[in-house]
Structures are given as structure tokens and as C-alpha cells.
Amino acid sequence: MLEYAVVGSGIGGSAMAALLGAKGRDVALIEKEPYLGGCSSTFTHRNRRYNTGATTFAGFEEGRKVKQLFDAAGVTPALHVSDPALVVVQKGCLIKRYRDLDAFLDQLEQLHPHPKNRAFWTLIAQINRDFYAMQGYGYSGRSLVSKICSSSSYLPLAWRFSSYITISARAFMERFFGDMSPEYLDFMEAQILIVAQATSDETHFLTAALALGYTFGANHYSIGGMGSLFDTLTCKVPHLHRDTRIEKIKRRYDRFELYAGEERFEAANVVLNTTVYDSAFLFEDESIRRYYERLSKRGNTQSAFMLYATLRSDIALHHHYQIITEQTIPMTRSKALFVSFSDREDRLMSEQGYYSMTASIHTDVLWWQTLDASSYRSFKALLQQHLSELICATLGLEREWFVDLFSATPTTFEHYIGRSQLGGLPMTMRNHLWHIPSNDTPFKGLYHVGDTTYAAQGWPGVSEGALNLMRLLDV
Ligand SMILES: Cc1cc2nc3c(=O)[nH]c(=O)nc-3n(C[C@H](O)[C@H](O)[C@H](O)COP(=O)(O)OP(=O)(O)OC[C@H]3O[C@@H](n4cnc5c(N)ncnc54)[C@H](O)[C@@H]3O)c2cc1C
């Protein structure tokens, strides 16, 4: 019998399998797809490689959870520094988000001059430094007692940032700047949305400050695509099962039985990396099923429309662009398109002179699910065309340079990753600590990691959740 069975190899699952393996535990990582990484993986299409969803790798630096995770797993990923971490394109202007504050402010002043810019962005950088320097807190939601006890570990953090967690980001910025042009607000909203998955009036200023300030920390490009991070992270995991979909989990007195077609695994503990919204169906046990059904009510309909391409270009392209338009793009929920290119030296991602491109924009799951088959196909083609034209017009690319172009909707994600809701937990004012599903559950031996549980999405959020769970397991 295994000590641990980890179901799903997203950031959370791969992290847990790597951390438990490094502690000498007998752990199996079980993934239904042939490739690892879920929303942060790299897949092959017509012999070319593409990043599935995530493209940026933030937080790999001393003192930060992502670095702690790789160090504890005893592995080092192959990376290039990415600086500027992001190039924002708005009203025909490029604003390069350099790590250096002065260099960034020079860029910002060209499009959004404001006498309070320096004070505001200095505050953002300071909040980021202070927040990530704080350690020693962690969350357990297993019982009322554990909730109360673990919440007290956040008191120093709450004390330091009290004036930023009681006010919405929008209210804070309006008070700080006095007057703010609608375009400057769009600039802020676009960057808050990609990290917090919420708008500035939904989220408090602390979360917004961390979202706006991620470019002041270390950002890296993963050589070979984001999927390479998982090959590195899981290289010492004792048992790795790809192409193995867990269909049912039965709870016995002292163990769990996991069924995947003809295969059966037995484990004393199970760590799920599926979303908490889509986990109830896995269990026959009524109480576990009800637990996940209750959590599924906290889900939302946020998702992504994706555009993938391989293109030949002599123009040197940055790793990441955010194109901000004046109106919300039809069929989406956003004015901003995030466009990432492979590094021109990365021969694993594309041949010399070619780039692999992944672009994403927020959209609503329900909008796509209510379409009939023929409308679905035509709207998908229409949005693909609209976005590719927008990218070409904004970045000076020619349509003929694309040798491959295709797209994905929330339905595609449902098919491959087993989830149509994407982007994880939105960090809103309503989503306070007690409202966030925890990494431990009320059931002995059953745990959960990933972006729909503590501490929310992306490499930084999900890594923190995995480290939090390791602390709770005390192995
Ligand atoms: C479009 C997009 C862009 C993003 N950009 C960034 C970014 O630039 N930087 C960043 O840090 N984050 C980004 N994110 C967020 C980040 O990708 C996610 O928060 C993170 O990857 C989620 O990890 P997870 O651990 O929740 O697992 P998931 O990615 O949800 O993976 C779950 C895994 O479980 C597997 N699985 C599901 N059911 C079963 C089953 N029954 N049996 C076996 N296996 C199963 C799936 O196949 C999948 O591999 C982005 C997300 C999206 C959608």
C-alpha cells in the first residue's frame, strides 16, 4: 500500500509528489494526460510545442515560496531571467515593466504622467518587499478549532497591512491619485485581473498591490516551455503514472482505494489536485461527497479563451505582452489580451527564426456552454480571427508569418484538463481566509491542493498551498 496517492499533476499535485518524495515517502503521482502540469503544462500539436495556459514564472528567488519548493524537492529548473517581465501596449505606446523602479517609472510617465506616480509605485514595491519577507503563517480548515488557531498566525500580517485589507483597490487608488484617467485605470485593472482574477472594486488593496508589483520581483522564462518545470520537479518522484484517470475513490477504514479503469491503487492518504468544484463525483462516501458539493457552490464561471500559433518573425519579440484595448473584446470579459512568445534562443520550443505563441483572455464558461455546435464553431473562429488580427496590428506582425494558428475555449480545457473554470480562486474582499477551501479536510487522510484551495492561483499561490500542506502533514 502506498503512503500517499496524489491525483493530478498540476502545480499543486506535482509539488506535493516532489516534496513527499524528497522526504522519503512512498508516493505515487497519477495524471490522466500524457503530459504533466495541467493549466501550466506544455503540449505538442502537429510536432510543435505550445504552453497550455500559464507562461510566466514569478517568485523563483531567495525567501520566496516557489524557490523554497524547488529547493526542498532538491532540483533546479532551467531558466532565463525575464526583464522586462511584461510589455504593456496601450494606445500605441509600449510601457516596459522593468524590475527596476526608476526604469519602469520612465516608461510609465510617457503614457500616464501623474505627480503621484513615484509615491504610488514606491508604495507598491515596498508592500511587495514587506509581504514576502513575512513568514511563519499557515492555514488549516479541518475543524473550527484548527481554523481559530491557525488564523492567529496571520495576526502580524493583518497588523502590518490592516489599512490595505479593509479598503477596495479602486477606492484606495481613487483616494491616492485624486484624479485618474480612465486609461490609467484600465492599465491598473488589466494587471490586477491577471493575478487576482478580480477587478479593482472586488479586491482589497493588498492583493492589488501584490498583483501590480509582481514585476518588481524576479521573473523567469522556463527553457523548453512551462512543462519542463514539471519534468524537473517530478524527476525524483518514486511512482509516476501518466495516462491514468482516477474515476472513483472509495474510503475504507484505514485506507483509500483509487480506481482507474482496470488499475487499482491503495493508499493510506490521498492528495487531490482536481478543483474542489469538480471533486464530489469521485467519491461514493456520502459525507465526503457532500463536503465537495458544498465547496462547489463557491465556484465561479471565469475561464479563458486561448490562441496558439507558431510564427516566423525577424522582429525580436519580448517574452510577454499585455495588449489593452479601449472596449471590452466581444465574447470575452476583458479589454486586455495577454500574449507570450518563446525565447528566440529556446530551440526546444521552436526552431531558429520561429516563435511559439500562447495568448489568453478572460471569458465566461456559461457563454460558451449555452451555444449549439454550429454557433460554437463559428464564434470560436470569429474570436480567433479577431484576436490574431489584433496581435498582428499591435505588434507589427504579418498574418502570412503564421505557419500554424488554432484556439481553445473553456470546453477544450474541460476535455483535456478536466475543468472549464480557470484562473483559480478570485481574491476578492468576500474571499476572506475562512471562506477559502483549506489544504486539509475534515476527513482523515484526505487532502487537497491547487488553485481552488489555499492560497489561490499561479505558481506563487499554489506553491504556498503545497508548502502549507507539508507543514500540516508534519512529515
Ligand atoms: C490561461 C491561463 C493563463 C495563466 N497564466 C499564468 C501565468 O502566466 N503564471 C502563473 O503562475 N499562473 C498562471 N495561470 C494560473 C495557473 O496556470 C494555475 O493556477 C495553475 O496551473 C493551477 O494548478 P493546479 O495545481 O490547480 O492544477 P491544474 O492546472 O488544475 O491541474 C490539475 C491536473 O489534474 C489532472 N486531473 C484532473 N482530473 C484527474 C483525474 N480524475 N485523474 C488524474 N488526473 C486528473 C489534470 O489533467 C491536470 O493535469 C494561468 C492560468 C490560465 C488558465
The ligand as a MOL file (V3000), in Angstrom:
LIG
                    3D

  0  0  0     0  0            999 V3000
M  V30 BEGIN CTAB
M  V30 COUNTS 53 58 0 0 0
M  V30 BEGIN ATOM
M  V30 1 C -4.9230 30.9200 -19.4730 0
M  V30 2 C -4.1810 30.8660 -18.1790 0
M  V30 3 C -3.0370 31.6120 -18.0050 0
M  V30 4 C -2.3320 31.5680 -16.8060 0
M  V30 5 N -1.1720 32.2530 -16.6820 0
M  V30 6 C -0.4080 32.0710 -15.5890 0
M  V30 7 C 0.9130 32.5580 -15.5500 0
M  V30 8 O 1.3940 33.1630 -16.5130 0
M  V30 9 N 1.6660 32.3300 -14.4300 0
M  V30 10 C 1.1700 31.6030 -13.3670 0
M  V30 11 O 1.8910 31.4280 -12.3670 0
M  V30 12 N -0.0900 31.1260 -13.3920 0
M  V30 13 C -0.8670 31.3200 -14.4810 0
M  V30 14 N -2.1120 30.7660 -14.5460 0
M  V30 15 C -2.6360 30.0610 -13.3690 0
M  V30 16 C -2.0150 28.6750 -13.2450 0
M  V30 17 O -1.8340 28.0950 -14.5000 0
M  V30 18 C -2.9190 27.7960 -12.4040 0
M  V30 19 O -3.3060 28.4770 -11.2260 0
M  V30 20 C -2.2050 26.5070 -12.0150 0
M  V30 21 O -1.5360 25.9440 -13.1080 0
M  V30 22 C -3.2230 25.5530 -11.4340 0
M  V30 23 O -2.5360 24.4680 -10.8600 0
M  V30 24 P -3.3200 23.3650 -10.0700 0
M  V30 25 O -2.3640 22.7620 -9.0960 0
M  V30 26 O -4.5930 23.9070 -9.5360 0
M  V30 27 O -3.6350 22.2040 -11.1530 0
M  V30 28 P -4.3670 22.1850 -12.5650 0
M  V30 29 O -3.6150 23.0080 -13.5310 0
M  V30 30 O -5.8330 22.4030 -12.4260 0
M  V30 31 O -4.1130 20.6770 -12.9710 0
M  V30 32 C -4.8880 19.6110 -12.4770 0
M  V30 33 C -4.3260 18.3300 -13.0800 0
M  V30 34 O -5.1170 17.2340 -12.6440 0
M  V30 35 C -5.3310 16.3470 -13.7280 0
M  V30 36 N -6.5370 15.5860 -13.4320 0
M  V30 37 C -7.7980 16.0890 -13.3230 0
M  V30 38 N -8.6660 15.0870 -13.0270 0
M  V30 39 C -7.9230 13.9520 -12.9170 0
M  V30 40 C -8.2610 12.5930 -12.6200 0
M  V30 41 N -9.5230 12.2140 -12.3640 0
M  V30 42 N -7.2520 11.6710 -12.5970 0
M  V30 43 C -5.9620 12.0400 -12.8400 0
M  V30 44 N -5.6140 13.3160 -13.1540 0
M  V30 45 C -6.5720 14.2610 -13.1760 0
M  V30 46 C -5.4570 17.2680 -14.9280 0
M  V30 47 O -5.2530 16.6110 -16.1570 0
M  V30 48 C -4.3720 18.3060 -14.6140 0
M  V30 49 O -3.1270 17.9130 -15.1050 0
M  V30 50 C -2.8270 30.7830 -15.7410 0
M  V30 51 C -3.9860 30.0340 -15.8980 0
M  V30 52 C -4.6540 30.0430 -17.1130 0
M  V30 53 C -5.8780 29.1950 -17.2810 0
M  V30 END ATOM
M  V30 BEGIN BOND
M  V30 1 1 1 2
M  V30 2 1 2 3
M  V30 3 2 2 52
M  V30 4 2 3 4
M  V30 5 1 4 5
M  V30 6 1 4 50
M  V30 7 2 5 6
M  V30 8 1 6 7
M  V30 9 1 6 13
M  V30 10 2 7 8
M  V30 11 1 7 9
M  V30 12 1 9 10
M  V30 13 2 10 11
M  V30 14 1 10 12
M  V30 15 2 12 13
M  V30 16 1 13 14
M  V30 17 1 14 15
M  V30 18 1 14 50
M  V30 19 1 15 16
M  V30 20 1 16 17
M  V30 21 1 16 18
M  V30 22 1 18 19
M  V30 23 1 18 20
M  V30 24 1 20 21
M  V30 25 1 20 22
M  V30 26 1 22 23
M  V30 27 1 23 24
M  V30 28 2 24 25
M  V30 29 1 24 26
M  V30 30 1 24 27
M  V30 31 1 27 28
M  V30 32 2 28 29
M  V30 33 1 28 30
M  V30 34 1 28 31
M  V30 35 1 31 32
M  V30 36 1 32 33
M  V30 37 1 33 34
M  V30 38 1 33 48
M  V30 39 1 34 35
M  V30 40 1 35 36
M  V30 41 1 35 46
M  V30 42 1 36 37
M  V30 43 1 36 45
M  V30 44 2 37 38
M  V30 45 1 38 39
M  V30 46 1 39 40
M  V30 47 2 39 45
M  V30 48 1 40 41
M  V30 49 2 40 42
M  V30 50 1 42 43
M  V30 51 2 43 44
M  V30 52 1 44 45
M  V30 53 1 46 47
M  V30 54 1 46 48
M  V30 55 1 48 49
M  V30 56 2 50 51
M  V30 57 1 51 52
M  V30 58 1 52 53
M  V30 END BOND
M  V30 END CTAB
M  END
